[in-house]
Amino acid sequence: MAQTSGRLVRLARSALTGRAFAESYGFASADLLLDLLSLDLMFLAFRYQPGYGPLAVAYAAANIASVIPVTPGGLGVIEVTLVALTVGFGAPRATAVLAVLGYRLVNYWLPLLPGAVAYLRLRLRLHAPGQAASPPPPVG
């Protein structure tokens, strides 16, 4: 048990310092900024520019609200929050609804299909006839 604990402590220290931290921080920041950009581009597709400040506030509030464990992935919570806040900041209601639903379709639902295909291919390859099953992980 002490050996496992020591490995976990070393792993945590290495993951929270130096280059690994900078890379993970950079990727996490890029993920959020590109997600916000895709929301902005969806509004632009409907010929409306809510402004980066109000859109960033709505995006942040929607992501904070999605943490409340009501639905998986904030399904419905993000949409309602984004529409309500962007309309509150002056966006036409129809434009806000279409832009937010388009954004969620592209960023939430669309990746599910290739993810499901990849998952099924992986599961089928692991359980293909003629392949030995991997031993169960050690307990303790």
N, C-alpha and C positions, 0 to 999 in steps of 0.2 A: 504494500500500500504506500509506503514512504517513497519507494522508487517511482511509482506512478505520479505521486504528488510532486516530486522533484522535477519530473519531465514536464508536467503541466506548468509549473512555475517558470521553467526555462523557456517554454514555448510562449507563454504570455509575455515575458520580458522581451523576447526577440520580436514578437509581433507588434509590440507597442513602441518600439524605438527605431530610430534610424531610417534606412531606405524603405523597409517594408511599411512603416507607418506613413511615410510621405507618399508612397505609391497608392496605398489604400485610401488615404485622404484625397488624393488627386482623382482617383477613379470614382469615389463616392460623390465628390463635388461635381465632376463632369456628368455623372448620371443624373443628378438633380437638375443641373443647369440645362442639359439637353432635353430632359423631360419638360421643363418649363418652356424651353424654346419650341418644342413640338406643340404644346398647348397654344402658344402665341401664334405659331404658323397656322394652326387650325382656325383661330379667329381671323387671321389675315385671309384665309381661303374664303371666308364668308364676308370679306370686305369690311372688317371692323378691327380697329386697333385699340384695345382697352388701355394700353400703356403698360410699361414693364413694372412700374411700382404697384399699381392696383392688382395686376395679374399675379405678381409675386406674393402679395398679401393673401389673395384668394387661394393660390396654390398652397402656400404654407398652412393656412387655416384648414383647408380641406385635408391635407396630409395629417395634421394634428388630430382633426376630428375622426379620421379613418382609424386611428389607433384604438378608439373606443370599441371594445369587442362585441359589436352588434352583428355584423355581417363579415364573412370572409373577404379579405382583401379590400375592405372598406366599400364593398359593392353597394351602391345606392347612396351611401353617406358622402362619398367624394363628389358624385354627380350633383346631388342636391346642394351641397355646400358651395361648389364652384359656380353653379348657376345662380344661386341666391346672391353670392357676393359680387359676381361680375355684373349682374343686373343692378345691384345696389350701387356699383361704381359707374353705372350709366349705360351699360350695354343693352341693346334691344333684347327683349326676352326670347324671341324666336331665334335670334342669332346666337345667344348664349346657350340655349338648349342644344341647337345643332352642333355648335363648336365643341361643347363639352362631351356630347355623346360621340361625336367623331373622334375626339381625342381619346376617350376611353376605349372605343372600338379598336383603334390602332395600337394603343399602348397597353391594354389589358387583355382584350379578347383575341386579337390577331396572333400574339405570340403563343397562345395556348395550343394551336394546331401543330406547329412544328415541334413544340415541346412534347406533346402527346405522342407524335410519331417517333421522336427520338427515344422517349421512354419505352414505348412498345418494342422498338427495334432492339434496344438494350436488353430488355427483359426476355425477348425471344432468343437472342443470341446467348444469354447466360443459361437458358434452360433448353438449349438445342440438344437433340439426341446425340450421344457419343461424347458429350463433354462432361467431365467429372464435376460434380457439384463442389463448390468451395466448402471447406470445413467451417463449422460454426465458430464465431469468435470466442476466445477464452473468457470464462466467467471469473470476475473478481479482480 
